Amino acid sequence: MKEKEKAKELVDRFYFNGIKDKEYSMQYEDGVKCALICVDEKIASAIRIKHPMNTDRMNRRVDRIVDELKKVKQEINKLQ
């Protein structure tokens, strides 16, 4: 459930619900797209941290983070 909650939180942060000014309003689908871009960037950043010189423990932690982010991405896709 944690990933589902995080997915909804990210989409809600990018979707400016209730703003009537056309210049600043976003459609829900745009909020989903922005959340997906955000998660993709977080995944890419986490992968860049992985390095052969890091300890196995650190690299396993990065792998867990990437796995969690991929689950969040799946949940965001379900919101479309």
N, C-alpha and C positions, 0 to 999 in steps of 0.2 A: 504494500500500500504506500510505502514511502516514495517510491518512484512516481506513482500516480499523482500523489499530492505535489511533488516537486514539479512535475510536468504542468499541472494546472496553474501552479504559482507562477512559473515562467511565462506561460501564455498570457495570464492575467496582467503581468507586469508590462508586457509589450502591447497589449490590447487596451487602448485608452477608452474604456467604456464610459459613456455619460458625457463626454466632451462634445459639445454641439458645434464648435468652430470647425468648419470643413478643413481648414489648413492643418489642424492638429489631430483630427480624428483618424482612426485606423479601423479597418474592417477586422473582424475576428480572424479571418484567414491570414491576414497580414501579421497578426500577432503570433499565429502558429508558425508562420515562416520565419519570423524573427527569432522565436524561441529555438527553432531547429538550427538556425545559423549559430546561435549562442552555444548550444550544446556541441555542435560540430567543432567550434573553436576551442571549447574546453577539452574535448577529446584530443584534438591535435596538440594542444599545449601539454596535456598529460603524457602523450606519447613522446613528445620531445624531451621530457624529463628522463625517460628511460635511457639508460646508458650502460655499456658493458662495465664501466668503472664503478657504477653504483653497487651497493650490496644487493644480494638476492632478496633480502627482506624489503628493501626500498622498491625494487622492480616488481615484486609481488603486490605491494601496496598500490603501485601505479596501475597494475593489471586489474586489481579490484575496482579502483576508481573508474577506469575505462569501462569495465563491465557494467557498473552502476549507471554511468552516463548513457551507455547504449540502451539500457532498460528505460531510462527517462525519455530518450529519443523515441523509443517504441510507443510509450504512453502518449507522447505529444502527437505522434502520427495517428493514434486512435481518436484524438480530439478533433481531427479534421472532419 
